[in-house]
Amino acid sequence: MVDFESVLIKHKFKYKKALGQNFIFDGELLDEIAASGGADGECVVEIGAGAGSLSCAIARRARRLCSFEIDETLFPVLEETLAEFDNVQLFSNDVTELGIETVDMLIGEPYRVIANLPYYITTPLLFLFLRSSLCKSVTCLVQKEVAERVCAADGSDFGALSASVQAVAEPKLIRIVKSWEFYPQPDVDSALLRLDKTDGAVYSDELYAFLKLCFTAKRKTLMNNLTSGGIDKQAAADALKQLGHAENVRAEQLGARGLMELGALLGKC
């Protein structure tokens, strides 16, 4: 068993708060993350290899692991901690700069994402992979409140983020991970979140723009938000009526599926 903390000390590694570096070293938790992400026999993409602790847990189960890490000071660490595996490819690219088409081209086959995501880049990375034609699922550690918003079915927590994710994927909050299970310890608890892509669902700029419009002002009715964005009032009223909703309905009352149906009727997504 690799002593990751000793290897980090050996290579004089310094944690970088700006990169959101909060690592996990508990073997049982790491294996649970890999298993929950469906790593067994699969091609897996990891964002943020860190010291390689999660990478090792994934590599023991996966057929192939493609791990991205942008902190070059971790490469000597990873060379040591991942030395036993011949199924791991390490990339130094920033996936947000590459774009999803290039990432998919690099991987070249269907894959699952399993990652301990830096908090500051969580939402952009989630939606990056929701646009992928090859990504089957995303399982990641995110801030607890973000996971709760993603999984919200209705009520005050349901908003543009919830609707956008649920329009193309089925979310599941697997478990809470307490802040003290990371090093360095973050200020908030995390949650292990899994998103399973819906067959045939495509996340697009048009869908994003429409859902964002629906939640422009949550205290206003959906009709007010739509018309403020330039949608004809009568067309919006007719579409809502066709779906069985009154004109004073609010966006959160439709849910992700209802909002997608509305967008389709209005020719917006």
Secondary structure, 3 states (H helix, E strand, C coil): CCCHHHHHHHCCCCCCHHHCCCECCCHHHHHHHHHHCCCCCCEEEEECCCCCHHHHHHHCCCCEEEEECCCHHHHHHHHHHCCCCCCEEEECCCHHHHCHHHHHHHHCCCEEEEEECCHHHHHHHHHHHHCCCCEEEEEEEEEHHHHHHHHCCCCCCCCHHHHHHHCCEEEEEEEEECHHHCECCCCCCEEEEEEEECCCCCCCHHHHHHHHHHCCCCCCCHHHHHHHCCCCHHHHHHHHHHCCCCCCCCHHHCHHHHHHHHHHHCCCC
